[in-house]
Amino acid sequence: MSQKYNFTLDMEHENSVSTILNSILPDTDVLEVACAHGRMTKYLQEQKHCRMTIIEWDHEAGNSAAQFAYDARHIGERLGDLEKPFWHETLTSEKKFFNHIIMADVLEHLHNPLKVLSQMKDLLKPNGSIWISVPNLAYNGVLIELLNGRFDYREIGLLDNTHWRFFAAKSLEKMVNEAGLKVTQRRDPKVRVRRSELKNSYFEIPWFVALYLRFRPAGETYQFVWELRR
């Protein structure tokens, strides 16, 4: 299995992962979706004593995370595929509900993210929440690429070559609302253009366009990190 998403956990700086982990209440039931090798799973189980249920498509990564999970049945290409029915049928039939559901960098990898998000809503406890993180396609660094006639996929990051769906703020919120959810917190991290993996700058475009981009609302918002509730 590729180590593509096997990152080191960074809790010392503000980022999408640390923001989500700091927002999860201790001693709660948590569903972590697409947990990869379990860096968040491990932290929540060991540091916050959460009861972790995990879903992971990749068998090797899921088995690595399973040691930190209370329920690790939904692993592999059949059992852990979000766009197949097994996980939802199993959890709903058992009336298993969660205080928190984590979908960190998940929705952009799905063919039908609206359907999956709607299914996740079914698994929330009455006051439960879903935390999502999603790349911002309208990030100024991406717009600079487009203005220069480029849209080159990368191995990781905003233009990850495994992304099926792309979102800007209004389109993402529209999908959230269509799923029967509302945004209750926005904790969107910003990254200066020249510091992103895109490696470009405002000097690559006309000065008047650069001036406009610099003052765009959310122009340097790298990701949307939102809490969702019914």
C-alpha positions as CSV (number, residue, x, y, z in Angstrom):
1,M,0.0,0.0,0.0
2,S,1.2,3.5,-0.8
3,Q,2.4,5.6,2.2
4,K,0.9,8.7,0.4
5,Y,-1.3,9.7,3.3
6,N,0.8,8.4,6.2
7,F,1.7,11.8,7.6
8,T,3.1,12.6,11.0
9,L,0.6,14.1,13.4
10,D,1.3,17.8,14.1
11,M,-0.6,19.1,17.2
12,E,1.8,22.0,17.8
13,H,0.6,24.1,14.9
14,E,-2.9,25.1,13.8
15,N,-3.9,23.0,10.8
16,S,-7.0,21.1,9.7
17,V,-6.2,18.0,11.7
18,S,-5.2,19.7,15.0
19,T,-8.3,21.9,14.7
20,I,-10.6,18.9,14.3
21,L,-8.9,16.9,17.1
22,N,-9.0,19.7,19.5
23,S,-12.8,20.0,18.9
24,I,-13.6,16.4,19.7
25,L,-15.0,16.0,23.2
26,P,-13.3,13.3,25.3
27,D,-15.0,10.0,26.2
28,T,-17.3,10.1,23.3
29,D,-18.3,7.8,20.4
30,V,-16.5,8.8,17.3
31,L,-16.7,7.5,13.7
32,E,-13.5,8.3,11.7
33,V,-14.0,8.0,8.0
34,A,-11.1,7.1,5.7
35,C,-8.8,6.9,8.7
36,A,-5.7,5.9,6.7
37,H,-3.0,4.5,9.0
38,G,-4.8,5.9,12.1
39,R,-2.8,8.9,13.3
40,M,-6.1,10.6,14.4
41,T,-7.5,7.4,15.6
42,K,-4.5,6.8,17.9
43,Y,-4.6,10.3,19.3
44,L,-8.3,10.2,20.1
45,Q,-8.2,6.8,21.6
46,E,-5.1,7.4,23.8
47,Q,-5.4,11.1,24.6
48,K,-9.2,11.6,24.7
49,H,-10.3,8.0,25.5
50,C,-12.8,8.1,22.7
51,R,-14.5,4.9,21.5
52,M,-13.4,4.8,17.9
53,T,-15.2,3.2,14.9
54,I,-13.2,3.4,11.7
55,I,-13.9,3.0,8.0
56,E,-11.0,2.6,5.6
57,W,-10.9,1.4,2.0
58,D,-7.3,0.4,2.0
59,H,-6.8,-2.9,3.8
60,E,-3.2,-2.4,4.9
61,A,-3.8,1.1,6.2
62,G,-7.0,0.1,8.0
63,N,-5.3,-2.8,9.7
64,S,-2.7,-0.4,11.0
65,A,-5.4,1.8,12.4
66,A,-7.4,-1.1,13.8
67,Q,-5.3,-1.5,16.9
68,F,-6.6,1.9,18.2
69,A,-10.3,1.2,17.3
70,Y,-13.2,-0.1,19.3
71,D,-14.9,-1.2,16.1
72,A,-12.7,-2.0,13.0
73,R,-15.0,-4.1,10.9
74,H,-15.3,-1.7,8.0
75,I,-11.9,-2.2,6.3
76,G,-11.1,-3.2,2.7
77,E,-12.4,-2.7,-0.8
78,R,-15.9,-4.2,-0.1
79,L,-16.5,-3.5,3.6
80,G,-14.8,-0.1,3.7
81,D,-15.8,1.5,0.4
82,L,-18.0,4.5,1.3
83,E,-19.9,4.2,-2.0
84,K,-20.9,0.7,-1.4
85,P,-23.8,-0.1,1.0
86,F,-22.2,-2.4,3.6
87,W,-21.0,0.2,6.2
88,H,-24.3,2.2,6.2
89,E,-26.5,-0.9,6.3
90,T,-24.5,-2.4,9.2
91,L,-24.3,0.7,11.4
92,T,-28.0,1.7,10.9
93,S,-29.3,-1.8,11.5
94,E,-27.4,-1.9,14.8
95,K,-28.7,1.6,15.7
96,K,-25.1,2.7,16.2
97,F,-24.9,6.5,16.6
98,F,-22.0,8.9,17.2
99,N,-21.3,12.1,19.0
100,H,-18.7,13.0,16.3
101,I,-18.1,11.9,12.8
102,I,-14.8,12.9,11.2
103,M,-14.4,13.3,7.4
104,A,-11.0,14.9,7.1
105,D,-10.1,15.2,3.4
106,V,-12.7,12.7,2.3
107,L,-15.5,14.3,0.3
108,E,-13.3,15.4,-2.6
109,H,-12.3,11.7,-3.2
110,L,-15.9,10.5,-3.7
111,H,-18.0,10.2,-6.9
112,N,-21.2,11.0,-5.0
113,P,-20.2,13.1,-1.9
114,L,-23.8,14.3,-1.3
115,K,-25.1,10.8,-0.9
116,V,-22.4,9.8,1.5
117,L,-22.8,13.0,3.6
118,S,-26.5,12.4,3.8
119,Q,-25.9,8.8,5.0
120,M,-23.5,10.1,7.7
121,K,-26.2,12.4,9.0
122,D,-28.3,9.3,9.8
123,L,-25.6,8.1,12.2
124,L,-25.5,11.2,14.4
125,K,-26.7,11.3,18.0
126,P,-29.3,14.1,18.7
127,N,-26.6,16.7,19.5
128,G,-23.9,15.1,17.3
129,S,-21.7,16.8,14.8
130,I,-19.7,16.1,11.6
131,W,-16.3,17.6,11.1
132,I,-15.2,18.0,7.5
133,S,-12.1,19.4,5.8
134,V,-12.2,20.1,2.1
135,P,-9.7,21.8,-0.2
136,N,-10.7,25.2,-1.5
137,L,-10.5,25.2,-5.3
138,A,-10.9,29.0,-5.3
139,Y,-7.6,29.4,-3.4
140,N,-5.6,32.2,-5.0
141,G,-2.7,29.8,-5.8
142,V,-5.0,27.7,-7.9
143,L,-6.4,30.8,-9.7
144,I,-2.9,31.9,-10.5
145,E,-2.3,28.5,-12.1
146,L,-5.5,28.8,-14.2
147,L,-4.7,32.4,-15.3
148,N,-1.4,31.1,-16.6
149,G,-3.0,28.2,-18.5
150,R,-2.1,25.5,-16.1
151,F,-4.1,22.9,-14.1
152,D,-1.5,20.3,-13.2
153,Y,-2.4,17.6,-10.7
154,R,0.1,16.9,-7.9
155,E,0.8,13.9,-5.7
156,I,-0.8,15.6,-2.7
157,G,-2.4,18.9,-1.8
158,L,-5.2,20.9,-3.3
159,L,-4.8,19.3,-6.7
160,D,-4.2,15.8,-5.5
161,N,-4.4,13.4,-8.4
162,T,-7.0,11.3,-6.7
163,H,-9.6,14.1,-6.2
164,W,-12.8,13.5,-8.1
165,R,-14.8,16.5,-6.9
166,F,-13.8,20.2,-6.3
167,F,-15.5,22.8,-4.2
168,A,-15.5,26.5,-3.5
169,A,-17.2,27.9,-0.4
170,K,-20.7,28.5,-1.8
171,S,-20.9,25.2,-3.7
172,L,-19.7,23.2,-0.6
173,E,-22.3,24.9,1.6
174,K,-25.0,24.2,-1.0
175,M,-24.2,20.5,-0.8
176,V,-24.1,20.6,3.0
177,N,-27.6,22.1,3.0
178,E,-28.9,19.6,0.4
179,A,-27.7,16.8,2.8
180,G,-30.0,18.2,5.5
181,L,-27.1,19.8,7.5
182,K,-26.0,23.3,8.4
183,V,-22.6,24.8,9.1
184,T,-22.2,25.6,12.8
185,Q,-18.5,26.4,12.9
186,R,-16.0,27.6,10.3
187,R,-12.3,27.2,11.2
188,D,-10.7,27.7,7.8
189,P,-6.8,27.7,7.8
190,K,-5.1,30.2,5.5
191,V,-1.8,29.6,3.7
192,R,0.1,32.4,1.9
193,V,0.3,31.7,-1.8
194,R,4.1,31.3,-2.0
195,R,4.1,28.9,0.9
196,S,1.7,26.3,-0.7
197,E,2.8,23.2,-2.6
198,L,1.8,25.0,-5.8
199,K,5.0,27.1,-5.6
200,N,3.7,30.2,-7.4
201,S,3.3,33.9,-6.5
202,Y,1.4,37.0,-7.3
203,F,4.4,38.2,-9.4
204,E,3.3,35.7,-12.1
205,I,0.2,37.7,-13.0
206,P,-0.5,41.4,-13.9
207,W,-0.3,43.7,-10.9
208,F,-3.9,44.8,-11.1
209,V,-5.1,41.2,-11.1
210,A,-2.8,40.4,-8.2
211,L,-4.2,43.4,-6.3
212,Y,-7.8,42.1,-6.8
213,L,-6.8,38.6,-5.7
214,R,-5.1,39.8,-2.6
215,F,-8.3,41.4,-1.3
216,R,-10.7,38.6,-2.3
217,P,-12.5,37.2,0.8
218,A,-11.1,33.7,1.5
219,G,-8.6,34.1,-1.3
220,E,-5.9,32.6,0.8
221,T,-8.2,30.1,2.6
222,Y,-6.5,26.8,1.8
223,Q,-9.1,24.5,3.2
224,F,-12.6,24.6,4.6
225,V,-12.7,23.1,8.1
226,W,-16.4,23.0,9.1
227,E,-18.5,21.6,11.8
228,L,-21.9,20.4,10.6
229,R,-25.1,19.6,12.5
230,R,-28.6,18.7,11.6
